[in-house]
Amino acid sequence: MKDQKTLAFFAYDWDKLVSDCLAGKQKVIFQGMIYYRRRKKPCYYKSISSREHREHQHLAQVIWRFCNGDIPPKHDIHHIDHNPGNNHPSNLVCWSKSKHARYHARLQSTRSVEEDHRIIKLYGQFHNIFKVGKAIDRSGEFVRLVLKDLGVVRDGDSSTRSEEEDHRIVELYGQLKSTDKVGKVVGRSSSFIGVVLKEYNIVLDGDPSTRSEEEDHRIIELYGQYHSCERVGKVVGRSMVFVWYVLKEYDVICDGNLSTRSEEEDHRIIKLYDRLNSTNKVGKAVGRTHSFVCRVLKEYNIRRGGHGPTRKQVEEIKVLLRKGGLTQHAIARKFDTSGATISRIKTGIYKATR
């Protein structure tokens, strides 16, 4: 039974799941099920409803069961690094409810006046309880409790605003056209900037009323060079959606549209892919995006990834996995294959055919 659990652990691509959780994505997928992020703290759960009752299944508990079996009665799953977003199995431990409660009570009792002052000072810089927690090796929840005890008003609260700051935010947004950039300049969150701008009826970036004809022409010209709405947006200080909106209005066909293809280009893409075995490299060679190349290959029924890693590459991958210096995703990118293939190599399931 122990071997089966170990196999289940190594067969799953944990890097992808954990990176999505730590990035704060609204929803993540584990074993085909969707788990949603809670509003107040970064833990994920799914709701199970029936006629009798409704319950929440926490992702950390589901992962523990997947790797270790059932959770004993009156037990909790504790995050070792105090970050509820880090759901890697190595960061989870099963404790009794009493031990878990004693631990957090003792953690709270280790506060000092010097640490409290440092938390307030750091929060003034970061405006983020999790960044402050990382800096002092505490959990975000601990920082939140300290700030609440000391009566520190957190960033999103409009009561901390002043008229002078509002005018500065409006002025900066007129220059930068980005709530994130303005937030960094004034030391506020992008959501806070959004609240201020909305109150002053400032139209945000995606609205076409903020456009000019000169900017439209520049966007079209840049898109001819980059073939990427995202890259053009970074150059002109606009969002990717805004660029797409402009191109659509001018009937500029975006790169992924297959109507811009030619048979000669298709044959060249197929030939290059056979040699390079990488959609990204082929895209750079022909001046197209990765997704465009994928669509062409799909239409010609060409399987991506070719024949997978060779025997020589498999041996190199195994060496890298043993060293442990790179994540499975990094190794997959290095050998231009999928994370699932790396997991199969790690567990010994994968068999090279060439």
N, C-alpha and C positions, 0 to 999 in steps of 0.2 A: 504493500500500500504506500509506503514511504517513497518508493521509486516512482510510482505513478504520480504522486504529488510533485516530486522534483521535475519530472518530465513536463507536467502541466505548467510549472513555473518557467522553465527555460523555453518552452514552445511559444510563449506569448511575447509580443513586441511591447514590452513595458515602456521603452523610451518614448514612443509616440504618445501613449496614454498619459504618462506623467508630464511630458512637455506641454500637452494640451491643457492639463489641469493647472499647471504652474503659470501658463499664459493667461489664465482667467477666462477661458472660452465659456460661453453661456451653456453649451451642452457638449458632452463627450460620449463616446460609444465604447462599451465594454461587452464583448461577446454578443454583439448584435443588439444590445439594449441601450437606450438613450438615458443618460443621467444628467440632470439639470443642476446648475450652480445656485446655491442659496444666495439671497440678496445681501445678508449682513456679514457672512463669512464664507471663505472659499472652500466649502465642502459640497460634495455632489450627492444627489439622491434621486430615486425614482419613486413615484407614488403607486401603490397597489390598492385599488378600491374594490369593495364588494358590498353586498346589501347590508351585511352586519357591521363592518367597520372599514376604516381606511388607515393604512400604515405606510411609513416611509422606509425604504431600504437604502441605507447609506452605502456609497461606493466602497469605502474602506472596509466595511463589514463583508460585502460581497467578494472583494478581492481576497480577504483573509480566508473565507470559506473555500474559494477556488484553489488556493495554495495549500491550506492546512486542514480543511475539514470544518465541521460544525463549531460554532462558538458556544462554550459551556454556558449554562444559565447564570444570570447575575454577573456577567462579564462584559467589559467594554473593549473596544479597539483604540489603542492610544498611538498617536503619531510621535515618534521618537524625537524628531527635530522641532516639534510644536507647530508645524506648518500643516494645517488640514488640507492644503492643496497638493501636498506631496504624498501621493497614494502608491508609491513603489512598495512592493511587498517587504523589502528590506527595511523600510521605515515604519512598519506596523508591528505592534506587539499586543498580545491579548492579556489584559489585566482584569482582576476582579473589580467590581464597581467601587467597593470600599477602598481598595488600594489606589484606584484612579482618583477618587475624590481626595484622599489624603495627600497624594502627590501634588495635585494642583493647589490645595490649601497651603501646603508647605512652600510651594513655589511663590505664592502670593505673599507669604510671610517673610520671604527673603528680600523684600524691597528695602531700599535705603533712600534717605533724603537726597543724597548725591545722584543716585540713579534716576530718581524722579525728575530732578532738574535737568539731567542730561537728556531724558526722554522728551521733555518739553522743548528743549533747545533743538534737538534733532527733528522733532515734528515741525518746528518752525521752518526748517530747511526743506524737508522732504514732502510734507503734507500727505504722508502715506504711512499708516500704522505698520504695514508689513515690511517696508523698507527700514523703518526705525527698529523694528524687532530684529531684523537681520543684522543691523549694525551693532546691537547690544546683546545679541544671542538670546533673545526672548521671543515669545510668540506674539503674533499680531493681536491676539485676544488679550494678552497681558498688557500690552501697550494701550489698548482701548480702555481697559479697566482703570489704568493709572490716569489717563487723560480725563476720564469721567469723574474719578475721585477728586481730581484737582480742579475741576470745573473749566477745563480747556475746551473751547468751542472748536469743533472740527471743521475742516475746510469748506465743505459743501453748505454750511449754514449761512444763510443770507444776512444774519445779524452781524456778522463780522465785516460786512462791506462798508465802504465809505463812498461819498459822491465823487471824491477826487479819483479814487481807484476805478470807479465805474467809467469815468470819462477817459481814463488812461487805457482801460481795456478796449473801449469802443475805438479809440484812436489807433491802438496797436493792431486791432483786427482789420482796420481799413488798410493797413500796410502789409500785414503778414498773411491775411486770409486763411488763418489756421487756428482753431481753438487750442490745439496742442502747443503750438509755438508761443501763442500769447500766454498760455498757462505757465510755460517754463520761464518766461520773462518776468511775470508778476508773482511767481511762486504759488500758483493756484492749479487746481485740477481742470481738465478740459470740460468736465461736466459743469463745474462752477462757472466757467467762462460762458458756456452755453446758456445757463440760467440768466446771467446778466444781459447777454445780447438779446435774448428772447424778450426780456422785460422792456428793453429799449426799442423793440421792434426792428432789430437789425437783421437783414436778410443774410442767411448763411451762404457759404460758398457755392452750393449746388444750384442756386437759383439763377436762371439765365438773365435776370434783370441787371446783374452786376457785371455783365460781359461788355466787351467793346469789339468793334469790327477788326481792329488791329490785332487784338489778342486772338480772335478766332482764326485769322490767317496764320498767325504764328503757331498756333496749336496744330493746324493742318500740315504746315511745313515740317514741324518737329515730328509729327506722327509718321510722315513719309520717311524720316530717317530712322526712328526707333522702333516703329511697329509695336508700341506698347503704351497703353493709356496711362499706366502707372508711372512709367519713366517720364512721359511728357508732363504729367501732373506735377512731378517733383521739380522739373525745370521751370515751369510757369507759376509754381506755388498754388496749384489748384488740386482738387481731389480727382481720383481716377474716374468717378461717376460724372463729374463736371465735364471732363475731357470727352468721355463717351457721349454725353448729351450734345456737345458741340459738333462732334463728328457725325452723329446721327442726323442732326438738322441740316448739315451740308451734304448729306448723302454720301459721305466718305465710308467706304466699306472697310470695316475693321479686319485686322489680319486673319482672325480665325474663320472668316466667312469663306466657304469653299468655292464661291462663284469667282473669286480672284485667281483661282488656280489655272494651270495649263497642263496638258499631258506631258510636255517635256519636263516641267518642274516636278511632276509626280514621279517620273522615272528617275530623275536626279536624286530626289529625296530617298527613294527606295534603294538606289545604288549606294548612296552615302551611308544609309542606316545599316546596310549589310556590312559595310567596312568599319564604321565607327561604333555601331551597336549602342548609340546614345541619342535620344531625341533632342536633348539640349545641345549637343555638339552639332547635330545636323541642322537644327534651327539657326544656330549662329552662322553656319556655313552658307545657308540659303537666305538669310535675313528674315526668318520667320520665327514665330513663337513655338515653344515646346508643345502647347496644346494643338496648334495648327498641324504640326508634324504628326502628332498622335492620331488626329482625325484622318489624315491622308493614309497612314498605315492601316488604320482600322478598316477603311473602305476597301483596301486591297487585301484584306484578311491576312495581314502580316502580324504575327504575334510579337508583342514587345518583349524585350529582354533577350531576344535571340534564343540561344540554347542554354542560357544561364552560364554561371562561372565554369571555367575549365577545371580539370583536376589540379593543375598547378595553382590556379587562383584559389581553389578550395583550401589547399594546404596553407597558402599565405593568409587567408581569412582565419583559419584555425589558430595560427600563430598570433595574430592580432587579438583574437578573442581571449587567448590564454594570458597575454600580457595585460589586457584590461585597460589600456590607455585610451582607447576610443570607444564611443558608444556604438550600438548596433546600427543606428541611423548613419553615423559618420562612416562606418565601414561600408554600408550599402551604397552611399554616395561615391566613395572612393572606387568601388568596383562596378558602379553603374548597374546595380541590381536592387531588388526590393528588400525591405526589412524582414519580410516573411522568409525569404530565401536564406538570409543570415541566421535567423532563428532555427531553420531546418538544418543548416550546417552545424550549428552549435549543439543540437540534440542528436546529430548523427543520422537524421532521417534522409537528408539530401544525398543524391547519388549523381555524380557528374557523368555525362555521356560522351565527353570528348576530352 
